[in-house]
Amino acid sequence: MRKRWLFLLIIPAVLLFLVSLVVISGGGNDVAFENTLNSYSEAPQAAQPPADLLTNTLDEQQARSTERIILKTATLRMVVDDPAQRASEISIYAESLGGWVVSLNTSQFTNSAGKTDTRATLTVRVPAESLTPTLETLKQEAIQVLSENISGQDVTADYVDLQSRLTNLQAAESQYQTFMEDAANITEITTVYNELIRVRGEIEVIEGQLRYYDESARYSSVSVELYPPDAEVEAADTDTSWHPGDVVDDAIEALGQTLEVLGTIIIWAVVYLLPVVLLFAVPAFIGYRVYRRYYQRS
């Protein structure tokens, strides 16, 4: 009899566990899907490039698919005599190479001696093949180079995938245009027209992404921070030695993350799992008691 009672409790528990996995997994997929949508809607717009970059044809984009598409970026932090003047010179130099200024900001601050100084930050685009010579030229006028970083992102796979999607969408658009010509009534015309609008929107989005990749591959981004000689600026930290204090901080952070996970599990168990267990266990217990009394009397 006791085995039968355990059997009645184990089956609902197993079913509950499987249902919980499905619910939690489904919730995770919904969040991932929403994050994907938000990443598209919140993607920052690229700076306006020269007009000739906006006239790239599909043939040029297809030709690029045979080579690696590398997006190169560089950052420089330097001490110079006159940050504002040097920022203006860098802007003119970038434009002389066929590039352009993405952003330029200057700000004033009071140093430790009570003197008002100026610092500047700017981002420019220069031809990718001129990236290394540009960095060398910029560093020649610096009193001190605080830090320098060059990075590259290979987007070849994404580029080829976008081209394939674009080809398929253009074929679908052509087919819908044929359907539009053969439409016999208002309902068919409206349906096909809505599909044409949807496909055309997707085509324009992909074409914009391809233009962005083409622009970023042809013109590298260079971000420069310029400081005056008496500014209190720390150079990049290159110390790789072992620091026990940093290890302690990392351990505390890991402990906090572990406690957060455990707290989440406990909350789920109390708020979700416990009520569902009771939902299965109470009817099972009542059924068992009724079953037992019935057979005891018989």
MILOGU-728945 format. One record per residue (C-alpha): chain; x negated, y, z negated. Coordinates in nm, 2 decimals. Layout:
% MILOGU-728945
{"A" {X Y Z}};
...
% end
This chain:
% MILOGU-728945
{"A" {0.00 0.00 0.00}};
{"A" {-0.28 0.24 -0.09}};
{"A" {-0.45 0.17 0.25}};
{"A" {-0.12 0.26 0.43}};
{"A" {-0.11 0.59 0.23}};
{"A" {-0.46 0.68 0.32}};
{"A" {-0.38 0.60 0.69}};
{"A" {-0.09 0.84 0.68}};
{"A" {-0.32 1.12 0.55}};
{"A" {-0.62 1.05 0.78}};
{"A" {-0.42 1.07 1.11}};
{"A" {-0.28 1.43 1.04}};
{"A" {-0.62 1.54 0.92}};
{"A" {-0.78 1.42 1.25}};
{"A" {-0.51 1.59 1.45}};
{"A" {-0.55 1.91 1.25}};
{"A" {-0.93 1.91 1.32}};
{"A" {-0.88 1.86 1.70}};
{"A" {-0.61 2.14 1.71}};
{"A" {-0.84 2.38 1.52}};
{"A" {-1.13 2.32 1.77}};
{"A" {-0.89 2.39 2.06}};
{"A" {-0.76 2.71 1.89}};
{"A" {-1.11 2.84 1.79}};
{"A" {-1.25 2.75 2.14}};
{"A" {-0.97 2.92 2.31}};
{"A" {-1.01 3.24 2.10}};
{"A" {-1.38 3.25 2.19}};
{"A" {-1.30 3.22 2.56}};
{"A" {-1.05 3.51 2.53}};
{"A" {-1.31 3.73 2.36}};
{"A" {-1.58 3.64 2.62}};
{"A" {-1.33 3.72 2.90}};
{"A" {-1.25 4.06 2.74}};
{"A" {-1.62 4.14 2.69}};
{"A" {-1.68 4.06 3.06}};
{"A" {-1.40 4.30 3.16}};
{"A" {-1.53 4.57 2.93}};
{"A" {-1.88 4.54 3.06}};
{"A" {-1.75 4.63 3.41}};
{"A" {-1.53 4.92 3.29}};
{"A" {-1.80 5.06 3.07}};
{"A" {-2.10 5.02 3.31}};
{"A" {-2.28 5.35 3.34}};
{"A" {-2.28 5.53 3.67}};
{"A" {-2.61 5.57 3.84}};
{"A" {-2.75 5.91 3.91}};
{"A" {-2.66 6.05 4.25}};
{"A" {-2.93 5.96 4.50}};
{"A" {-3.02 6.14 4.82}};
{"A" {-2.76 6.13 5.09}};
{"A" {-2.95 5.89 5.32}};
{"A" {-2.94 5.62 5.06}};
{"A" {-2.56 5.61 5.08}};
{"A" {-2.57 5.51 5.45}};
{"A" {-2.72 5.17 5.40}};
{"A" {-2.57 4.92 5.64}};
{"A" {-2.48 4.56 5.57}};
{"A" {-2.76 4.45 5.81}};
{"A" {-3.02 4.63 5.59}};
{"A" {-2.88 4.46 5.28}};
{"A" {-2.89 4.12 5.45}};
{"A" {-3.25 4.18 5.55}};
{"A" {-3.35 4.24 5.19}};
{"A" {-3.21 3.90 5.08}};
{"A" {-3.51 3.73 5.24}};
{"A" {-3.75 3.91 4.99}};
{"A" {-3.75 3.94 4.61}};
{"A" {-3.54 4.22 4.47}};
{"A" {-3.73 4.37 4.18}};
{"A" {-3.61 4.67 3.98}};
{"A" {-3.92 4.83 3.82}};
{"A" {-3.90 5.09 3.54}};
{"A" {-4.17 5.27 3.35}};
{"A" {-4.19 5.48 3.03}};
{"A" {-4.46 5.72 2.92}};
{"A" {-4.50 5.90 2.59}};
{"A" {-4.77 6.17 2.61}};
{"A" {-4.92 6.47 2.43}};
{"A" {-4.97 6.77 2.67}};
{"A" {-5.05 7.14 2.63}};
{"A" {-4.71 7.27 2.75}};
{"A" {-4.43 7.01 2.76}};
{"A" {-4.18 7.24 2.93}};
{"A" {-4.43 7.34 3.20}};
{"A" {-4.55 6.99 3.25}};
{"A" {-4.19 6.86 3.28}};
{"A" {-4.13 7.11 3.56}};
{"A" {-4.46 7.00 3.74}};
{"A" {-4.36 6.63 3.71}};
{"A" {-4.02 6.72 3.87}};
{"A" {-4.18 6.89 4.16}};
{"A" {-4.43 6.61 4.20}};
{"A" {-4.15 6.34 4.21}};
{"A" {-3.96 6.54 4.47}};
{"A" {-4.27 6.58 4.68}};
{"A" {-4.29 6.19 4.70}};
{"A" {-3.93 6.18 4.83}};
{"A" {-3.78 6.10 4.49}};
{"A" {-3.56 6.31 4.26}};
{"A" {-3.49 6.41 3.91}};
{"A" {-3.23 6.21 3.72}};
{"A" {-3.23 6.41 3.40}};
{"A" {-3.44 6.68 3.23}};
{"A" {-3.41 6.80 2.87}};
{"A" {-3.61 7.04 2.66}};
{"A" {-3.56 7.11 2.29}};
{"A" {-3.73 7.32 2.02}};
{"A" {-3.83 7.21 1.68}};
{"A" {-4.03 7.34 1.38}};
{"A" {-4.35 7.16 1.30}};
{"A" {-4.51 7.11 0.96}};
{"A" {-4.69 7.44 0.99}};
{"A" {-4.37 7.63 1.04}};
{"A" {-4.43 7.70 1.40}};
{"A" {-4.17 7.65 1.67}};
{"A" {-4.27 7.40 1.94}};
{"A" {-4.10 7.26 2.25}};
{"A" {-4.08 6.90 2.35}};
{"A" {-3.93 6.76 2.68}};
{"A" {-3.79 6.44 2.81}};
{"A" {-3.72 6.36 3.17}};
{"A" {-3.64 6.07 3.40}};
{"A" {-3.73 6.07 3.77}};
{"A" {-3.70 5.83 4.06}};
{"A" {-4.00 5.77 4.28}};
{"A" {-4.06 5.53 4.57}};
{"A" {-4.14 5.19 4.42}};
{"A" {-4.47 5.16 4.62}};
{"A" {-4.58 5.49 4.45}};
{"A" {-4.51 5.38 4.09}};
{"A" {-4.86 5.30 3.99}};
{"A" {-5.03 5.60 4.15}};
{"A" {-4.76 5.82 4.00}};
{"A" {-4.83 5.69 3.65}};
{"A" {-5.20 5.75 3.70}};
{"A" {-5.14 6.10 3.82}};
{"A" {-4.92 6.18 3.52}};
{"A" {-5.17 6.05 3.27}};
{"A" {-5.45 6.26 3.41}};
{"A" {-5.31 6.58 3.27}};
{"A" {-5.23 6.43 2.93}};
{"A" {-5.43 6.51 2.61}};
{"A" {-5.33 6.17 2.47}};
{"A" {-5.12 5.88 2.60}};
{"A" {-4.91 5.76 2.31}};
{"A" {-4.76 5.46 2.49}};
{"A" {-4.70 5.32 2.83}};
{"A" {-4.47 5.05 2.94}};
{"A" {-4.39 4.90 3.28}};
{"A" {-4.12 4.63 3.33}};
{"A" {-3.95 4.46 3.62}};
{"A" {-3.62 4.28 3.66}};
{"A" {-3.57 4.02 3.93}};
{"A" {-3.21 4.05 4.06}};
{"A" {-3.26 3.85 4.38}};
{"A" {-3.01 3.58 4.27}};
{"A" {-2.74 3.83 4.19}};
{"A" {-2.81 4.02 4.51}};
{"A" {-2.76 3.71 4.73}};
{"A" {-2.45 3.61 4.53}};
{"A" {-2.30 3.95 4.59}};
{"A" {-2.37 3.93 4.96}};
{"A" {-2.19 3.59 4.98}};
{"A" {-1.89 3.73 4.80}};
{"A" {-1.89 4.03 5.02}};
{"A" {-1.89 3.81 5.34}};
{"A" {-1.60 3.60 5.21}};
{"A" {-1.40 3.91 5.11}};
{"A" {-1.45 4.07 5.45}};
{"A" {-1.33 3.76 5.62}};
{"A" {-1.02 3.75 5.39}};
{"A" {-0.96 4.12 5.47}};
{"A" {-0.97 4.05 5.84}};
{"A" {-0.73 3.76 5.80}};
{"A" {-0.48 3.98 5.60}};
{"A" {-0.50 4.24 5.87}};
{"A" {-0.39 3.97 6.12}};
{"A" {-0.11 3.87 5.88}};
{"A" {0.00 4.24 5.86}};
{"A" {0.04 4.26 6.24}};
{"A" {0.25 3.94 6.23}};
{"A" {0.47 4.04 5.93}};
{"A" {0.84 4.02 6.02}};
{"A" {1.01 4.20 5.73}};
{"A" {0.95 4.45 5.45}};
{"A" {0.88 4.18 5.19}};
{"A" {0.61 4.03 5.40}};
{"A" {0.46 4.37 5.48}};
{"A" {0.45 4.47 5.11}};
{"A" {0.30 4.14 5.00}};
{"A" {0.02 4.15 5.26}};
{"A" {-0.04 4.52 5.20}};
{"A" {-0.09 4.46 4.82}};
{"A" {-0.34 4.19 4.90}};
{"A" {-0.52 4.41 5.14}};
{"A" {-0.55 4.68 4.87}};
{"A" {-0.68 4.43 4.62}};
{"A" {-0.94 4.29 4.86}};
{"A" {-1.05 4.63 4.98}};
{"A" {-1.11 4.73 4.61}};
{"A" {-1.32 4.43 4.54}};
{"A" {-1.52 4.50 4.86}};
{"A" {-1.59 4.86 4.76}};
{"A" {-1.71 4.75 4.41}};
{"A" {-1.95 4.49 4.56}};
{"A" {-2.08 4.74 4.82}};
{"A" {-2.14 4.98 4.54}};
{"A" {-2.34 4.72 4.34}};
{"A" {-2.55 4.63 4.65}};
{"A" {-2.62 5.00 4.71}};
{"A" {-2.73 5.04 4.35}};
{"A" {-2.97 4.74 4.38}};
{"A" {-3.11 4.87 4.70}};
{"A" {-3.16 5.22 4.56}};
{"A" {-3.32 5.08 4.23}};
{"A" {-3.55 4.84 4.43}};
{"A" {-3.66 5.12 4.66}};
{"A" {-3.70 5.39 4.39}};
{"A" {-3.84 5.30 4.05}};
{"A" {-3.73 5.49 3.74}};
{"A" {-3.99 5.67 3.53}};
{"A" {-3.90 5.81 3.19}};
{"A" {-4.14 6.05 3.03}};
{"A" {-4.15 6.20 2.68}};
{"A" {-4.38 6.50 2.64}};
{"A" {-4.50 6.64 2.30}};
{"A" {-4.71 6.95 2.21}};
{"A" {-5.06 6.89 2.06}};
{"A" {-4.96 6.98 1.70}};
{"A" {-4.64 6.76 1.70}};
{"A" {-4.63 6.48 1.44}};
{"A" {-4.58 6.19 1.67}};
{"A" {-4.68 5.83 1.60}};
{"A" {-4.85 5.63 1.86}};
{"A" {-4.71 5.29 1.96}};
{"A" {-4.76 5.03 1.69}};
{"A" {-5.00 4.76 1.82}};
{"A" {-5.07 4.60 1.48}};
{"A" {-5.01 4.23 1.51}};
{"A" {-5.14 4.13 1.17}};
{"A" {-4.93 3.94 0.92}};
{"A" {-4.74 4.15 0.67}};
{"A" {-4.57 3.97 0.38}};
{"A" {-4.33 4.26 0.33}};
{"A" {-4.20 4.22 0.68}};
{"A" {-4.15 3.85 0.63}};
{"A" {-3.95 3.92 0.31}};
{"A" {-3.73 4.16 0.51}};
{"A" {-3.67 3.90 0.78}};
{"A" {-3.59 3.64 0.52}};
{"A" {-3.34 3.87 0.35}};
{"A" {-3.18 3.95 0.68}};
{"A" {-3.15 3.58 0.77}};
{"A" {-3.00 3.51 0.43}};
{"A" {-2.74 3.78 0.48}};
{"A" {-2.65 3.63 0.82}};
{"A" {-2.62 3.28 0.67}};
{"A" {-2.39 3.41 0.39}};
{"A" {-2.18 3.59 0.65}};
{"A" {-2.14 3.26 0.84}};
{"A" {-2.05 3.07 0.52}};
{"A" {-1.80 3.34 0.42}};
{"A" {-1.64 3.32 0.76}};
{"A" {-1.60 2.94 0.73}};
{"A" {-1.45 2.98 0.38}};
{"A" {-1.20 3.24 0.50}};
{"A" {-1.10 3.01 0.79}};
{"A" {-1.06 2.72 0.56}};
{"A" {-0.84 2.91 0.31}};
{"A" {-0.64 3.12 0.54}};
{"A" {-0.59 2.88 0.83}};
{"A" {-0.69 2.52 0.75}};
{"A" {-0.53 2.49 0.40}};
{"A" {-0.18 2.60 0.51}};
{"A" {-0.19 2.36 0.81}};
{"A" {-0.32 2.07 0.59}};
{"A" {-0.03 2.13 0.35}};
{"A" {0.21 2.15 0.65}};
{"A" {0.11 1.79 0.74}};
{"A" {0.03 1.66 0.39}};
{"A" {0.36 1.75 0.21}};
{"A" {0.59 1.57 0.46}};
{"A" {0.35 1.27 0.46}};
{"A" {0.35 1.26 0.08}};
{"A" {0.73 1.28 0.07}};
{"A" {0.77 1.02 0.33}};
{"A" {0.53 0.79 0.14}};
{"A" {0.73 0.83 -0.18}};
{"A" {1.06 0.76 -0.01}};
{"A" {0.91 0.46 0.17}};
{"A" {0.77 0.33 -0.16}};
{"A" {1.10 0.37 -0.36}};
{"A" {1.30 0.21 -0.08}};
{"A" {1.08 -0.11 -0.07}};
{"A" {1.06 -0.12 -0.45}};
{"A" {1.43 -0.14 -0.47}};
{"A" {1.46 -0.39 -0.20}};
% end
